[in-house]
Amino acid sequence: VVAGTAVAGVRGLLFAPSGDLYAAEQESGSIAKITPNGKITRIADGFVSPHDLAIDAKGNIYVAETGARRVTMIFPAGKVTTYLANLDGPVDLDFNPQGELLVCELQTGKVRAFQSPNKYRTVVTLVGPHGLAFKNGDTFVNDWKGDKVVKVTPQGRVQVIANVKGPVGLAFGRSGDLYVAQPQARMVSRIKPDGTRLVFIENLAEPRDPVFDSAGNLFLAETAAGRILKFSGDF
């Protein structure tokens, strides 16, 4: 099912507690809000190559503004401000269960966890991190340039979960399986807890950034087609 169309260079899908779906439009530099009934509005624009979105408990939306080397914050009332500056290729971000904002810096290979703009730690250093997910206290990261998905324990131990070509974006389904988008390979892989990799869907136009809604439906950005796909099933 096509859940949204005419979304220019769509990526960085994010569900808010309200049930609204937010998306970054990389080409137009806008942030779009899509209501459950399909209405699309732009809540902010003027961003330089926005790649990913995150939301905090207060409803502030954070934008990985790759082209401007920063993370920008959008307040619920619409005001836009810089939250983090002088980053090296911020491409993905998400809040972990502890409330830290994790940012993948593609150029340095570092995943940093920010408690505040001036207080952070380095979670892991990879070749090219590009996607985050959390489960049972562990942090899962795509290594886009390293063609793999890794798990990082709270103690900092790094374990390769699966070898995946060019992974960008990942999300856990209710089954515990991990869904990984591979834009260059034009497919999405489903990785079982034991590391077995299955093809979930293929022949897509640059799939990126899978995300699940509260009902367990899977949404996927099909970047080159300018649309968002919705899948219903046992995930």
Disulfide bonds with the S-S distance in Angstrom:
none
